[in-house]
Amino acid sequence: MIEEDRVMSVRSQISSSVPAASTAELPVRTLEAQPGWRLIDFGEVWKYRELLYFMTWRDIKVRYKQTVLGAAWAILQPLATMLAFSLFFGRLAANPASGVPYPLFVLTGLLPWTFFANAMSSASQSVVGNQGLVTKVYFPRLIIPMGAVAAGLVDFAIALGLLMLTMAYYRFAPGAAIVWAPVLILCLITIAFGAGTLLAALTVEYRDFRHIIPFMLQIWMFATPAIYLQEDSTTGSRLGMLTALNPLNRLISGFRAAMLGGHIDPLSQVPSLLWGLAALIAGSFYFRRVERRFADII
C-alpha cells in the first residue's frame, strides 16, 4: 500500500510539472497524397540530407560488419564472377578480332551490372528493413531507397579500382569517350533508383516480391548478353532484336566502350535514357501514392 502511494505521488508530480498547453500543442504531421506532378520534393530531401548521409553510412557499415575481408567483398564479387565467365564462356564467346581480352571484356560489363543488381535489390528491401523508423519517426520516405542506392555507389567506386588494375595489366587506356562514362552511370543510377523505389513500395504491400526479386535479377542478367557475349555474336540475330529492348544492354556496351577506348554513339543511348526517366517517374509516383499507408501495413 505504501509503495502504491509513492508511485501515485511520483506520477502526480510529473504530470503537474508538464504544462497542459505544451502537451496539447504537440505538432502532428499527416501523410497524404499531394496534388500536382512534383513526384520528388527535392527541397524536403535537401532538408534531411544529413539523415541521408547517416543512413548511407549505416548501410555500408552493416553490410561489412563482422566480416573478415570487409570492403574487399566489393572487389571479390565481380572478380569471382569474371573468373567463372572466363572459365565457362571464354572460348565460346571470345572474339580475338576485337582486340579486347575476354576477362577484361567481362569485367567491364560486370561492374555496372553488379552495381545495378545490388542497388535495386537493396532499395527494394530498404523500407521493410527500416520498419522501426517508418512507424515511429517522420522523414521523407524516399530517403530510405536513396540511401540504399548511394551505398551501392560506394561499392561501385571500390570495384573501379579493380578495373583500373586489370586495364593496366592488359595495357588498355581510356580514350576520349571516357567523358560519357558519368552520363551512362547517371542513367544506370536512375533506372536502379526508379525500379528499386517501385519494388520497395510493392514489397511493403506484397511480401511475395522478396522472393520474386532475386529470381527476376537472375533472369535479367542472362537477358543482358552485353555482359558475357561480344557484340558480333548478337548483331543481326533474333537475340539482338530482343536485347535491343533491354536498357541495360546499351548502357553496359556504352560503359565498356567508354572505358576501353571505343566509340559511343550518343543517339544509341537515348532509349536507355527514356527507360530511366520512365522508371523514375513510375517508381516515384507509386511510392508517393502508397507511402502514407506504410506505417499501418509494414
The 8 nearest C-alpha neighbors of each residue, nearest first, counted from 0:
[[1, 3, 2, 4, 5, 6, 7, 8],
 [0, 2, 4, 3, 5, 6, 7, 8],
 [3, 1, 5, 4, 0, 6, 7, 8],
 [4, 2, 6, 0, 5, 1, 7, 8],
 [3, 5, 1, 7, 2, 6, 8, 0],
 [6, 4, 8, 2, 3, 7, 9, 1],
 [7, 5, 3, 9, 8, 4, 10, 2],
 [8, 6, 10, 4, 5, 9, 11, 3],
 [7, 9, 5, 11, 6, 10, 4, 12],
 [10, 8, 12, 6, 11, 7, 5, 13],
 [11, 9, 7, 13, 12, 8, 14, 6],
 [10, 12, 14, 8, 9, 13, 15, 7],
 [13, 11, 9, 15, 10, 14, 16, 8],
 [14, 12, 10, 16, 15, 11, 9, 17],
 [15, 13, 11, 16, 17, 12, 10, 18],
 [14, 16, 12, 13, 17, 11, 18, 10],
 [15, 17, 13, 14, 12, 18, 11, 19],
 [18, 16, 14, 15, 19, 13, 21, 22],
 [19, 17, 20, 21, 16, 22, 15, 14],
 [18, 20, 22, 21, 23, 17, 15, 14],
 [19, 21, 23, 18, 22, 24, 17, 25],
 [22, 20, 24, 23, 18, 19, 25, 17],
 [23, 21, 19, 20, 24, 25, 18, 17],
 [22, 24, 20, 21, 25, 19, 18, 26],
 [25, 23, 21, 22, 20, 26, 27, 19],
 [24, 26, 22, 23, 27, 21, 20, 28],
 [27, 25, 24, 28, 23, 22, 29, 21],
 [26, 28, 25, 29, 24, 30, 137, 23],
 [29, 27, 30, 26, 137, 31, 25, 138],
 [28, 30, 31, 27, 291, 137, 32, 26],
 [31, 29, 291, 28, 32, 290, 292, 33],
 [32, 30, 291, 33, 29, 288, 290, 289],
 [31, 33, 288, 34, 287, 30, 291, 289],
 [32, 34, 31, 35, 287, 288, 37, 36],
 [35, 33, 32, 36, 37, 31, 38, 288],
 [34, 36, 37, 33, 38, 32, 284, 39],
 [35, 37, 38, 34, 284, 33, 39, 280],
 [38, 36, 39, 35, 40, 34, 33, 284],
 [37, 39, 36, 283, 284, 40, 287, 280],
 [40, 38, 37, 41, 283, 141, 44, 287],
 [39, 41, 42, 43, 44, 37, 38, 139],
 [40, 42, 44, 43, 39, 45, 46, 37],
 [43, 41, 45, 40, 44, 46, 39, 47],
 [42, 44, 46, 45, 41, 40, 47, 139],
 [43, 45, 41, 47, 46, 42, 48, 40],
 [44, 46, 48, 42, 43, 47, 41, 49],
 [45, 47, 43, 44, 48, 42, 49, 41],
 [48, 46, 44, 45, 50, 49, 43, 51],
 [49, 47, 45, 51, 50, 46, 44, 52],
 [50, 48, 52, 51, 47, 53, 46, 45],
 [49, 51, 53, 47, 52, 48, 54, 142],
 [52, 50, 48, 54, 49, 53, 146, 142],
 [51, 53, 49, 55, 50, 54, 56, 48],
 [54, 52, 56, 50, 55, 51, 57, 49],
 [53, 55, 57, 51, 56, 52, 146, 50],
 [56, 54, 146, 52, 58, 150, 53, 57],
 [55, 57, 53, 59, 54, 58, 52, 60],
 [56, 58, 54, 60, 59, 55, 53, 61],
 [59, 57, 61, 55, 56, 60, 62, 54],
 [60, 58, 56, 62, 57, 61, 150, 55],
 [59, 61, 57, 62, 63, 58, 64, 56],
 [62, 60, 64, 58, 63, 59, 57, 65],
 [63, 61, 59, 60, 64, 58, 57, 69],
 [64, 62, 69, 60, 61, 66, 65, 70],
 [63, 65, 61, 66, 60, 62, 69, 59],
 [66, 64, 63, 67, 69, 61, 62, 68],
 [67, 65, 69, 64, 63, 68, 62, 70],
 [66, 68, 69, 65, 63, 64, 71, 70],
 [69, 67, 71, 66, 70, 72, 63, 65],
 [70, 68, 63, 66, 71, 67, 72, 64],
 [69, 71, 72, 73, 63, 68, 74, 154],
 [70, 72, 73, 74, 69, 68, 75, 157],
 [71, 73, 75, 70, 74, 76, 69, 68],
 [72, 74, 71, 154, 70, 75, 76, 158],
 [75, 73, 158, 72, 71, 76, 77, 78],
 [74, 76, 72, 78, 77, 73, 79, 71],
 [75, 77, 79, 78, 74, 73, 72, 80],
 [78, 76, 80, 79, 75, 81, 74, 109],
 [79, 77, 75, 81, 76, 80, 74, 82],
 [80, 78, 82, 81, 76, 77, 75, 83],
 [79, 81, 83, 77, 82, 78, 84, 76],
 [82, 80, 78, 84, 79, 83, 106, 77],
 [83, 81, 85, 79, 80, 84, 86, 78],
 [82, 84, 80, 86, 81, 85, 87, 79],
 [85, 83, 81, 87, 88, 86, 82, 80],
 [86, 84, 89, 82, 83, 88, 87, 102],
 [85, 87, 83, 84, 89, 88, 82, 90],
 [86, 88, 84, 85, 89, 83, 90, 91],
 [89, 87, 91, 84, 85, 92, 90, 86],
 [90, 88, 85, 93, 91, 86, 92, 87],
 [91, 89, 93, 88, 92, 87, 85, 86],
 [90, 92, 88, 89, 93, 87, 94, 228],
 [91, 93, 228, 88, 89, 90, 229, 94],
 [94, 92, 89, 90, 101, 91, 95, 229],
 [93, 95, 96, 97, 92, 229, 98, 101],
 [96, 94, 97, 98, 93, 99, 100, 101],
 [97, 95, 98, 94, 99, 93, 100, 231],
 [98, 96, 95, 99, 94, 100, 229, 93],
 [97, 99, 96, 95, 100, 94, 101, 104],
 [100, 98, 97, 101, 104, 103, 95, 94],
 [101, 99, 103, 102, 104, 98, 95, 169],
 [100, 102, 104, 103, 93, 105, 99, 89],
 [103, 101, 105, 104, 100, 85, 106, 81],
 [104, 102, 106, 101, 105, 100, 107, 165],
 [105, 103, 101, 102, 107, 106, 100, 99],
 [106, 104, 108, 102, 103, 107, 227, 226],
 [105, 107, 109, 103, 108, 104, 81, 102],
 [108, 106, 255, 105, 104, 109, 110, 103],
 [109, 107, 226, 105, 106, 251, 110, 111],
 [108, 110, 106, 112, 107, 111, 113, 226],
 [109, 111, 113, 112, 108, 107, 106, 114],
 [112, 110, 114, 113, 109, 108, 115, 251],
 [111, 113, 109, 115, 114, 110, 116, 108],
 [114, 112, 116, 110, 115, 111, 109, 117],
 [113, 115, 111, 117, 112, 116, 118, 155],
 [114, 116, 112, 118, 113, 117, 191, 119],
 [115, 117, 113, 119, 118, 114, 120, 112],
 [118, 116, 120, 114, 119, 115, 121, 113],
 [119, 117, 148, 115, 151, 121, 120, 116],
 [118, 120, 195, 191, 122, 116, 121, 117],
 [119, 121, 117, 123, 122, 118, 116, 124],
 [122, 120, 118, 124, 123, 119, 147, 125],
 [123, 121, 144, 195, 125, 119, 147, 124],
 [122, 124, 199, 195, 198, 120, 121, 125],
 [125, 123, 121, 122, 127, 126, 199, 128],
 [124, 126, 122, 128, 127, 123, 144, 121],
 [127, 125, 129, 128, 124, 199, 143, 130],
 [128, 126, 129, 130, 125, 124, 203, 297],
 [127, 129, 125, 126, 130, 124, 131, 132],
 [130, 128, 126, 127, 131, 132, 133, 125],
 [129, 131, 133, 127, 132, 128, 134, 126],
 [132, 130, 129, 134, 133, 135, 136, 128],
 [133, 131, 135, 136, 130, 129, 134, 137],
 [132, 134, 130, 131, 135, 294, 136, 129],
 [133, 135, 294, 132, 131, 130, 136, 293],
 [134, 136, 132, 133, 131, 137, 294, 130],
 [137, 135, 132, 133, 134, 138, 131, 294],
 [136, 138, 135, 139, 133, 132, 28, 140],
 [137, 139, 140, 136, 47, 142, 133, 141],
 [140, 138, 141, 142, 44, 137, 43, 47],
 [139, 141, 142, 143, 138, 290, 133, 126],
 [142, 140, 143, 139, 144, 145, 196, 286],
 [141, 143, 145, 140, 144, 139, 51, 146],
 [142, 144, 146, 141, 145, 140, 125, 126],
 [145, 143, 122, 147, 146, 142, 141, 125],
 [146, 144, 142, 148, 143, 147, 149, 141],
 [145, 147, 55, 149, 143, 144, 148, 54],
 [146, 148, 144, 122, 150, 145, 149, 121],
 [147, 149, 118, 151, 145, 150, 146, 144],
 [150, 148, 146, 152, 151, 147, 145, 55],
 [149, 151, 147, 153, 152, 55, 148, 59],
 [152, 150, 148, 154, 118, 149, 153, 114],
 [151, 153, 155, 149, 150, 154, 156, 148],
 [154, 152, 156, 150, 155, 151, 157, 149],
 [153, 155, 157, 151, 73, 152, 156, 158],
 [154, 156, 152, 158, 153, 157, 114, 159],
 [157, 155, 153, 159, 154, 158, 152, 160],
 [156, 158, 154, 159, 155, 160, 153, 73],
 [157, 159, 155, 74, 160, 161, 156, 73],
 [160, 158, 162, 156, 161, 157, 155, 163],
 [159, 161, 163, 158, 162, 157, 164, 156],
 [162, 160, 164, 158, 159, 163, 165, 74],
 [161, 163, 159, 165, 160, 164, 166, 158],
 [164, 162, 166, 160, 165, 161, 167, 159],
 [163, 165, 167, 161, 162, 166, 168, 160],
 [166, 164, 168, 162, 167, 163, 161, 169],
 [167, 165, 171, 163, 169, 168, 164, 170],
 [166, 168, 170, 164, 165, 169, 171, 163],
 [167, 169, 165, 166, 170, 164, 171, 163],
 [168, 170, 166, 167, 171, 165, 100, 103],
 [171, 169, 167, 168, 166, 172, 165, 164],
 [170, 172, 166, 169, 167, 259, 173, 168],
 [171, 173, 259, 174, 260, 170, 166, 258],
 [174, 172, 260, 258, 259, 177, 257, 171],
 [173, 175, 260, 176, 177, 172, 259, 257],
 [174, 176, 177, 178, 173, 260, 257, 261],
 [175, 177, 257, 178, 174, 179, 262, 260],
 [178, 176, 257, 179, 180, 175, 258, 174],
 [177, 179, 176, 180, 175, 181, 257, 182],
 [180, 178, 177, 182, 181, 176, 183, 257],
 [179, 181, 183, 177, 182, 178, 257, 254],
 [182, 180, 184, 183, 179, 185, 178, 177],
 [183, 181, 185, 179, 180, 184, 186, 178],
 [182, 184, 186, 180, 185, 181, 250, 187],
 [183, 185, 187, 181, 186, 182, 180, 188],
 [184, 186, 188, 182, 187, 183, 181, 189],
 [187, 185, 189, 183, 184, 188, 272, 275],
 [186, 188, 184, 190, 185, 189, 191, 183],
 [189, 187, 185, 191, 186, 190, 192, 184],
 [188, 190, 186, 192, 275, 187, 191, 193],
 [189, 191, 275, 193, 187, 192, 188, 278],
 [192, 190, 119, 188, 194, 189, 193, 115],
 [193, 191, 195, 189, 190, 194, 196, 188],
 [192, 194, 279, 278, 282, 190, 196, 195],
 [193, 195, 197, 191, 196, 192, 278, 190],
 [196, 194, 119, 123, 122, 192, 198, 197],
 [197, 195, 199, 282, 193, 198, 194, 192],
 [196, 198, 282, 194, 200, 199, 195, 286],
 [197, 199, 201, 123, 195, 200, 196, 202],
 [198, 200, 123, 196, 202, 197, 201, 124],
 [201, 199, 203, 198, 197, 202, 286, 196],
 [200, 202, 198, 204, 203, 199, 205, 197],
 [203, 201, 205, 206, 199, 208, 204, 200],
 [204, 202, 200, 201, 297, 205, 127, 206],
 [203, 205, 201, 202, 206, 200, 296, 297],
 [206, 204, 202, 207, 201, 203, 208, 209],
 [205, 207, 202, 208, 209, 203, 204, 201],
 [208, 206, 209, 205, 210, 211, 202, 212],
 [207, 209, 211, 210, 206, 202, 212, 205],
 [208, 210, 207, 206, 211, 212, 202, 124],
 [211, 209, 208, 207, 212, 213, 214, 206],
 [210, 212, 208, 214, 209, 213, 215, 207],
 [211, 213, 215, 214, 210, 208, 209, 216],
 [214, 212, 216, 215, 211, 210, 217, 120],
 [215, 213, 217, 211, 212, 216, 218, 210],
 [214, 216, 212, 218, 213, 217, 211, 219],
 [217, 215, 219, 213, 218, 214, 220, 212],
 [218, 216, 214, 220, 219, 215, 213, 221],
 [217, 219, 215, 216, 220, 221, 222, 214],
 [220, 218, 222, 216, 217, 221, 215, 223],
 [221, 219, 223, 217, 222, 218, 216, 112],
 [220, 222, 223, 218, 219, 224, 217, 226],
 [223, 221, 219, 220, 224, 218, 242, 245],
 [224, 222, 221, 220, 248, 225, 226, 219],
 [223, 225, 226, 228, 227, 222, 221, 248],
 [226, 224, 248, 223, 228, 227, 252, 251],
 [227, 225, 108, 224, 105, 109, 228, 223],
 [226, 228, 224, 105, 225, 229, 84, 92],
 [229, 227, 92, 224, 225, 226, 230, 232],
 [228, 230, 231, 232, 92, 94, 93, 225],
 [229, 231, 232, 233, 234, 228, 225, 252],
 [232, 230, 234, 229, 233, 228, 94, 235],
 [231, 233, 230, 229, 234, 228, 92, 236],
 [234, 232, 239, 236, 231, 230, 238, 235],
 [233, 235, 239, 231, 236, 232, 230, 238],
 [234, 236, 239, 233, 237, 240, 238, 231],
 [237, 235, 239, 238, 233, 234, 240, 232],
 [238, 236, 240, 239, 241, 235, 233, 234],
 [239, 237, 241, 236, 240, 233, 242, 234],
 [238, 240, 233, 236, 242, 234, 237, 241],
 [241, 239, 237, 243, 238, 242, 236, 235],
 [240, 242, 238, 243, 239, 244, 237, 245],
 [241, 243, 245, 244, 239, 240, 238, 248],
 [242, 244, 240, 241, 245, 239, 248, 246],
 [245, 243, 242, 241, 246, 240, 248, 270],
 [244, 246, 242, 243, 247, 248, 223, 249],
 [247, 245, 271, 248, 249, 244, 250, 274],
 [248, 246, 250, 249, 245, 251, 223, 271],
 [247, 249, 223, 251, 246, 225, 245, 250],
 [250, 248, 252, 247, 251, 246, 253, 268],
 [249, 251, 247, 253, 252, 248, 254, 183],
 [250, 252, 254, 253, 248, 249, 108, 247],
 [253, 251, 249, 255, 250, 254, 225, 248],
 [254, 252, 250, 256, 251, 255, 249, 257],
 [255, 253, 251, 257, 256, 252, 180, 250],
 [256, 254, 252, 258, 253, 257, 107, 259],
 [255, 257, 261, 253, 259, 254, 258, 260],
 [258, 256, 177, 176, 254, 255, 259, 260],
 [257, 259, 173, 255, 256, 260, 177, 254],
 [260, 258, 173, 256, 261, 257, 255, 172],
 [259, 261, 174, 173, 257, 256, 258, 176],
 [262, 260, 256, 259, 257, 263, 176, 174],
 [261, 263, 256, 176, 264, 260, 257, 253],
 [264, 262, 265, 253, 256, 176, 261, 257],
 [263, 265, 266, 267, 262, 268, 253, 269],
 [266, 264, 267, 268, 263, 269, 179, 253],
 [267, 265, 268, 269, 264, 270, 263, 271],
 [266, 268, 265, 264, 269, 270, 249, 263],
 [267, 269, 271, 266, 265, 270, 272, 249],
 [268, 270, 272, 266, 271, 267, 273, 265],
 [271, 269, 273, 272, 268, 274, 246, 267],
 [272, 270, 246, 274, 268, 273, 269, 275],
 [271, 273, 269, 275, 270, 274, 186, 276],
 [274, 272, 270, 276, 275, 271, 277, 269],
 [275, 273, 271, 277, 272, 276, 278, 270],
 [274, 276, 190, 272, 278, 189, 273, 277],
 [275, 277, 279, 273, 278, 274, 280, 272],
 [276, 278, 274, 280, 275, 279, 281, 273],
 [279, 277, 193, 275, 281, 276, 280, 194],
 [280, 278, 193, 276, 282, 277, 281, 283],
 [279, 281, 277, 283, 278, 282, 284, 276],
 [282, 280, 284, 278, 279, 283, 277, 285],
 [281, 283, 197, 193, 196, 279, 285, 284],
 [284, 282, 286, 280, 285, 281, 38, 287],
 [285, 283, 281, 287, 282, 286, 38, 280],
 [284, 286, 288, 287, 282, 283, 281, 289],
 [287, 285, 283, 288, 200, 289, 284, 290],
 [288, 286, 284, 285, 290, 289, 283, 32],
 [287, 289, 285, 286, 32, 290, 284, 291],
 [288, 290, 291, 286, 292, 287, 285, 293],
 [291, 289, 293, 292, 287, 286, 288, 140],
 [290, 292, 30, 289, 31, 293, 288, 294],
 [293, 291, 290, 295, 294, 289, 296, 297],
 [294, 292, 290, 295, 297, 296, 291, 289],
 [293, 295, 134, 292, 297, 296, 133, 291],
 [296, 294, 292, 293, 297, 134, 291, 133],
 [295, 297, 293, 294, 292, 204, 203, 134],
 [296, 293, 203, 294, 295, 127, 130, 204]]
